[in-house]
Amino acid sequence: MKKLSSLFISSAIIVSAAAQDNTTSALVVTLKNGTTIEYVLSDIDHLTFRSDISNDPFVNIAINITQITVNSIKATFTADNSDATFLFGLIEKAEFDKLGNDRAFLEYELGRLNSEVANDPWSNTLEEYLDFLLGWWDPADQVLNRDNLKADTDYYIYAYGINTKGEFTTGLFKQLVHTAGLIDIAFNLQASGITSTTATITARPDNDDTYYYLGFITKNEFDNEFNGNEEHVVNNALATVRMAASGGATLDQISTIHKGNGLLQLTGLTPDMEYYMLAFGIDESINACSHLTKAEFKTTPVTVTDDCTFALATVSAEPMFINVNVKPTDESTRYFLTIKKTSDVAGLTATQVADNELAFNNGFNPPVDWTTDPRVFTGEQTLNSRKNLGVTTIMPSTEYTVYAFGVSAEGVRTTIVSTLNVTTPSATESAMTLSIKDVTAGGETDPNDWFGNTIPYFTYGITPSVDNEYYYTGVVKKSEYDTFPDDKAFMADAIAKAGDLIMMNCYMGENNSSLSTPALFKTTTDYTGNTLVNGDTYYIFTFGYAGIATTPLFKYEVKADDGSTGGGWWPEW
């Protein structure tokens, strides 16, 4: 052993005394790689310079910065002894400074670890939790990869030695890092060749070395769906880039990412619509590295070629249906109707809603054939929102707007747009009755089972007393149904479990005859999504639905029987 002397000052480690908060003196050790470690002087008994450091668990933990971007930091850690265990992390410098010093931070870390024990279902003690964290120790796995950080901000990357007993084996090692700030790029965005549905946007940035995103958004979407928040717009665009990259694409293979001059040919735009062109720099970690630039352009309106107009009148408004009479001034004009929840199209003109609807339909692959589509009509018609227009989203006590307009064989609007406002009434109890019939229990090979086992299924029919009201249907295990206090509670649970997808299991007419060729219902799962179990007893159930249950519950008891004595074969494990 050698006592600490002036030789120590000129060695690989520099030792200095520093004041902490003007109240506590500390010994601060700064390594050549910039990592610091400090000790409160009052905790030090004596200092000794050792030359036999190879016998220590380790002398220091090296923090190696591998990447710093606008909002991400990557680092690796290396201890002098590969058998030593340590924990590491990252904290904003401002938060660290609130704690005061290294000692206070380590006390904070110990408290954090204990709080994690309390929330860990697999660990009862700190020792068990640390055994989990440190038990499968591999020095090569000690990698920090943090994103969603603040730009242009100081952070500390830290590490400290700790064993499974919760005993600190070193002081705190930390290194100050600073995330990059957003750079300024002049993208010089321009829109040209603008028509009612097409445009070309170009970017000529003054920085040819930085990748950037080039895209567009409607002004209405920017203002209303994103509330004018540029950060949210950027994050949404980044999500699309990350999704493409997750499939293996590199930045230069993604159509919206450019370097140098960039160009996008836009089709399927909405006529007479204001848009923003968008551009922002993007780094290799797929984070924004520049401020967002946006510039406006507007498509031209559709040229009306037919002076036909439409007189619209509400024939009836039911909780989940709207019946509207359409009387065109020209019997030969081909026209299309759509219905929108009024609040969903706030900020859009009638022509924009109509042109959006056509753009949506024209976007299918293959696109809609407007010469044969059954939603295109001529002459005076009384039309049902579900049966004739295919609108399944009508709900009780809601204001809707009906839009009627001419459409060409090419899917282009030919007339001005006529509108009608309709408010649906509240749902009420219904006198509809429902009869469950033609029930059979069978089995079929499970397509997801490697061993060829069978799964049970039920087929059945439903006959409603009326054919203009919705009913919901499903299957519930009898033992589960018996846990509910009454039918109302069960129906409320079935509606809640179905959520926004409830209309997928809502039908009209006998076996859904009003929408398609009648066919028996078939299911291999109960209403919660669980596969039917052979030999268990179930209820097939149904009830009227109009935003709420409108009829009593109708049910039919049946036992699952796949016709097997055990299905396919099982391996002999």
Buried (B, 14 or more C-beta within 10 A) or exposed (E): EEEEEEEBEEEEBBBEEEEBEEEBEBBBBBBEEEBBBBBBBEEEEEEEBEEEEEEBBBBBBBBBBEEBBBBBBBBBBBBBBEEBBBBBEBBBBEEBBEBBBBBBBBEBBBEEBEEEBEEEEEBEEBBBBBBBBBEEEEBEEBEBEBEEBEBEBBBBBBBBBBBBEBEBBBBBBBBEBEBBEBEEBEBBBEBEEBEBBBBEBBBBBEBEEBBBBBBBBBBBEBBEEBEEEBEEBBBEBBEEBEEBBEEEBEBEEBEBBBBEEBEBEBEEBBBBBBBBBBBBBBBEBBBBBBBBBBBEBBBBBBEBEBEBBBEBEBEEBBBBBBBBBBBBEBEEBBBBBBBBBBEEBEEBBBBBBBBBBBBEBBEEEEEBEBEEBEBBBEEEBEBBBBBBBEBEBBBBEBEBBBBBBBBBEEBBBBBBBBBBEBEBEEBEEBEBEBEBEEBEBBBEEBEEEEEEBBBBBBBBBBBBEBEBBBBBBBBBBBEBBEEBEEBEEBBBBBBEBBEEEBBEBBBBBBBBBBEEEEEBBEBBEBBBEEBBBBEBEBBBBBBBBBBBBBBBBBBBEBEBBBEEEEBEEEEEE
